[in-house]
Amino acid sequence: LNCPEEVLLAEKLIELHPWAEMVRFARTGGEANAISIRIARAASSRDTVAICGYHGWHDWYLATNLKGDGLDEHLLKGLEPLGVPKGLSGSIKPFSFNNLEQIKKIANENDLAAIKMEVERSEPPTEEFLYGIRKLCDDKNIVLIFDECTSGFRETYGGIHKKYNIEPDIAIFGKALGNGYAITAVIGKKNIMEAAQKTFISSTFWTERIGSVAALKTLEIMLREKSWEQITNKGNLLRNIWLDLSKKYN
């Protein structure tokens, strides 16, 4: 059964992201990513997914490397897909960050269930890239998933997609959400998230109460301290120190 804090946390996340209407909770980032893919595939009745970024260790993601080294530019190089069913080969299509033409080509050549991506990691997205992908998903009825396990709550009170004024169909949060406690969230639009009821998504500890309580208190302290502003200011300060040192010592 749901604990009260889980319901309160769902309501809080939807309040922070008015485009979303339903929430599903898990305990790890890999789980949340896998849940979002299961929901997107169930909602779209399609299988193939395009990815840009790091999204965990599960079979659906590591299948990218069954046809070579597709994950090499997505944070971790040399990942062997040992133990991943060979039948998943070709089900995941990697694309490069800020390369709109590449993802357009993939979408034209494949019947995509979802485009899953990180909004930002080591460089900011171009406006053309983000809004081009949003339009592409609208035109082809593709589920757009933002993986915000890393980027969430760093530069805004919520997803970093708020900084760019763009809305996905599903977003995922972890890490900062629980301040070290095990809690992740999948939020999304009702017409897509309801597909979770038609498939099977479950786990032993998802009704555990500590994560939800920790997340509620974390969000309360974040708001009080304006933590995202502090993190951004400290990040910019550190970057400037590194840049000055690199110029000084060539």
C-alpha positions as CSV (number, residue, x, y, z in Angstrom):
1,L,0.0,0.0,0.0
2,N,1.1,3.6,-0.5
3,C,2.3,5.5,2.5
4,P,0.9,9.0,2.9
5,E,4.3,10.6,2.3
6,E,4.5,9.0,-1.1
7,V,1.2,10.6,-2.1
8,L,2.4,14.0,-0.7
9,L,5.6,13.6,-2.7
10,A,3.8,12.9,-5.9
11,E,1.6,16.0,-5.4
12,K,4.7,18.1,-4.7
13,L,6.6,16.9,-7.8
14,I,3.5,17.6,-10.0
15,E,3.2,21.1,-8.4
16,L,6.8,21.7,-9.4
17,H,6.1,20.4,-12.9
18,P,2.6,21.4,-13.9
19,W,2.9,19.6,-17.3
20,A,3.0,16.2,-15.4
21,E,-0.1,14.5,-13.9
22,M,1.1,11.2,-12.5
23,V,4.1,9.8,-10.7
24,R,5.7,6.4,-10.2
25,F,8.4,5.8,-7.6
26,A,11.4,3.5,-7.4
27,R,14.6,3.3,-5.4
28,T,17.4,3.5,-8.0
29,G,18.2,5.5,-11.2
30,G,18.5,2.3,-13.3
31,E,15.0,1.2,-12.1
32,A,13.5,4.6,-12.9
33,N,15.0,4.5,-16.4
34,A,13.8,1.0,-17.0
35,I,10.3,1.9,-15.8
36,S,10.1,4.9,-18.1
37,I,11.1,2.7,-21.1
38,R,8.5,0.1,-20.1
39,I,5.8,2.7,-19.9
40,A,6.7,4.4,-23.1
41,R,6.8,1.1,-25.0
42,A,3.4,0.1,-23.5
43,A,1.9,3.5,-24.3
44,S,3.1,3.6,-27.9
45,S,2.9,-0.2,-28.7
46,R,6.4,0.2,-30.3
47,D,9.8,-1.2,-29.3
48,T,12.7,0.9,-30.7
49,V,14.2,3.6,-28.6
50,A,16.7,6.4,-29.4
51,I,19.0,7.4,-26.6
52,C,21.5,10.3,-25.9
53,G,23.2,10.0,-22.6
54,Y,23.8,7.6,-19.7
55,H,20.7,5.8,-18.5
56,G,21.8,2.9,-16.3
57,W,22.8,-0.8,-16.6
58,H,19.7,-2.7,-17.6
59,D,19.4,-4.9,-20.7
60,W,17.3,-2.4,-22.7
61,Y,20.2,0.2,-22.5
62,L,23.2,-2.0,-22.7
63,A,21.7,-3.6,-25.9
64,T,23.0,-0.4,-27.6
65,N,26.4,-2.1,-27.7
66,L,25.2,-5.4,-29.3
67,K,25.9,-3.7,-32.6
68,G,29.3,-2.2,-31.9
69,D,30.3,0.6,-29.5
70,G,27.2,2.8,-29.6
71,L,27.7,3.9,-25.9
72,D,31.3,5.0,-26.3
73,E,30.3,8.7,-26.3
74,H,27.7,8.4,-23.6
75,L,29.9,8.7,-20.5
76,L,31.2,5.1,-20.3
77,K,33.4,3.5,-22.9
78,G,34.1,-0.2,-23.5
79,L,30.9,-1.6,-21.9
80,E,30.6,-5.2,-22.9
81,P,27.0,-6.4,-23.4
82,L,27.7,-9.8,-22.0
83,G,24.5,-11.4,-20.7
84,V,22.3,-9.1,-22.7
85,P,20.0,-11.1,-25.1
86,K,21.2,-10.9,-28.7
87,G,17.6,-10.6,-29.7
88,L,17.6,-7.0,-28.4
89,S,20.2,-6.1,-31.1
90,G,19.1,-3.0,-33.0
91,S,16.4,-2.1,-30.5
92,I,18.3,1.0,-29.3
93,K,19.6,3.7,-31.5
94,P,22.2,6.1,-30.1
95,F,22.5,9.7,-31.3
96,S,24.9,12.5,-30.5
97,F,24.1,15.5,-28.3
98,N,23.2,18.7,-30.2
99,N,22.9,16.8,-33.5
100,L,19.4,17.4,-34.6
101,E,19.8,16.0,-38.1
102,Q,21.1,12.7,-36.8
103,I,18.1,12.1,-34.6
104,K,15.7,13.2,-37.4
105,K,17.3,10.6,-39.7
106,I,16.9,7.9,-37.0
107,A,13.3,8.8,-36.4
108,N,12.6,8.7,-40.2
109,E,14.2,5.3,-40.5
110,N,12.7,3.7,-37.4
111,D,9.3,3.5,-35.7
112,L,10.4,4.9,-32.4
113,A,8.6,4.3,-29.1
114,A,10.6,7.0,-27.3
115,I,13.5,9.4,-27.4
116,K,15.3,9.3,-24.1
117,M,18.0,11.9,-23.4
118,E,19.8,14.0,-20.8
119,V,18.9,17.6,-21.2
120,E,22.4,18.7,-20.4
121,R,25.6,17.2,-19.1
122,S,29.0,18.7,-20.2
123,E,27.7,21.3,-22.5
124,P,24.4,23.2,-22.9
125,P,21.9,22.2,-25.5
126,T,21.2,24.5,-28.4
127,E,17.6,25.8,-28.6
128,E,17.3,24.3,-32.1
129,F,18.3,20.9,-30.8
130,L,15.8,20.8,-27.8
131,Y,12.9,22.4,-29.6
132,G,13.6,20.4,-32.7
133,I,13.4,17.1,-30.8
134,R,10.2,18.2,-29.1
135,K,8.6,19.0,-32.5
136,L,9.9,15.7,-33.9
137,C,8.2,13.8,-31.0
138,D,5.0,15.7,-31.5
139,D,4.9,15.1,-35.3
140,K,5.7,11.4,-35.0
141,N,3.8,10.6,-31.7
142,I,7.1,9.6,-30.0
143,V,7.3,9.7,-26.2
144,L,10.0,12.2,-25.1
145,I,11.8,11.2,-21.9
146,F,14.2,13.5,-20.0
147,D,16.6,11.6,-17.7
148,E,17.1,14.1,-14.9
149,C,18.6,11.8,-12.3
150,T,21.8,13.8,-12.5
151,S,20.6,17.2,-13.6
152,G,17.5,17.6,-11.5
153,F,17.5,20.3,-8.8
154,R,21.0,21.5,-9.7
155,E,20.2,24.7,-11.4
156,T,16.4,25.0,-10.9
157,Y,13.9,23.9,-8.2
158,G,13.0,20.8,-10.2
159,G,14.2,19.6,-13.6
160,I,16.8,21.5,-15.5
161,H,14.3,21.4,-18.5
162,K,12.6,24.3,-16.6
163,K,15.7,26.4,-17.3
164,Y,15.1,25.9,-21.1
165,N,11.3,26.3,-20.9
166,I,10.6,22.9,-22.6
167,E,8.3,20.1,-21.5
168,P,8.9,16.4,-22.0
169,D,6.3,13.6,-21.8
170,I,8.2,11.8,-19.0
171,A,11.0,13.0,-16.6
172,I,13.0,11.0,-14.2
173,F,14.6,12.2,-10.9
174,G,17.0,10.7,-8.4
175,K,20.2,11.6,-6.6
176,A,19.5,15.1,-5.2
177,L,15.8,14.2,-4.7
178,G,16.6,12.2,-1.6
179,N,19.9,13.8,-0.5
180,G,21.5,10.3,-0.3
181,Y,18.4,8.3,0.6
182,A,17.1,5.8,-1.9
183,I,14.3,7.4,-3.8
184,T,13.7,8.0,-7.5
185,A,10.7,9.3,-9.4
186,V,9.2,8.9,-12.8
187,I,6.7,11.8,-13.6
188,G,4.7,12.1,-16.7
189,K,1.6,13.0,-18.6
190,K,-1.5,11.0,-17.7
191,N,-2.3,9.6,-21.1
192,I,1.2,8.0,-21.2
193,M,1.7,7.1,-17.5
194,E,-1.6,5.2,-17.3
195,A,0.0,2.5,-19.6
196,A,1.7,1.4,-16.4
197,Q,-1.6,-0.2,-15.3
198,K,-1.7,-2.4,-18.5
199,T,1.8,-3.9,-18.0
200,F,3.6,-5.2,-14.9
201,I,5.9,-2.9,-12.9
202,S,6.7,-3.9,-9.3
203,S,9.5,-4.4,-6.8
204,T,10.0,-5.5,-3.2
205,F,11.0,-2.2,-1.5
206,W,9.0,0.3,-3.5
207,T,6.5,0.7,-0.6
208,E,9.4,1.5,1.8
209,R,8.7,4.8,3.6
210,I,12.1,6.4,4.4
211,G,12.8,7.5,0.8
212,S,9.6,9.5,0.5
213,V,10.0,11.1,3.9
214,A,13.6,12.0,3.1
215,A,12.6,13.5,-0.3
216,L,9.9,15.7,1.2
217,K,12.3,17.1,3.8
218,T,15.0,17.6,1.2
219,L,12.6,19.5,-1.0
220,E,11.6,21.7,2.0
221,I,15.3,22.5,2.8
222,M,16.1,23.1,-0.9
223,L,13.4,25.7,-1.1
224,R,14.4,27.3,2.2
225,E,18.1,27.5,1.3
226,K,17.7,28.1,-2.5
227,S,20.2,25.3,-2.9
228,W,20.1,25.4,-6.7
229,E,21.4,29.0,-6.6
230,Q,24.2,28.1,-4.2
231,I,25.2,25.1,-6.3
232,T,25.3,27.2,-9.5
233,N,27.3,30.0,-7.9
234,K,29.8,27.6,-6.4
235,G,30.1,25.8,-9.7
236,N,30.8,29.0,-11.6
237,L,33.3,30.1,-9.0
238,L,35.2,26.8,-9.2
239,R,35.1,26.8,-13.0
240,N,36.6,30.3,-13.1
241,I,39.4,29.3,-10.7
242,W,40.2,26.3,-13.0
243,L,40.1,28.5,-16.1
244,D,42.4,31.1,-14.5
245,L,44.9,28.4,-13.4
246,S,44.8,26.7,-16.9
247,K,45.6,30.0,-18.6
248,K,48.3,30.9,-16.1
249,Y,50.1,27.6,-16.5
250,N,49.2,27.0,-20.1
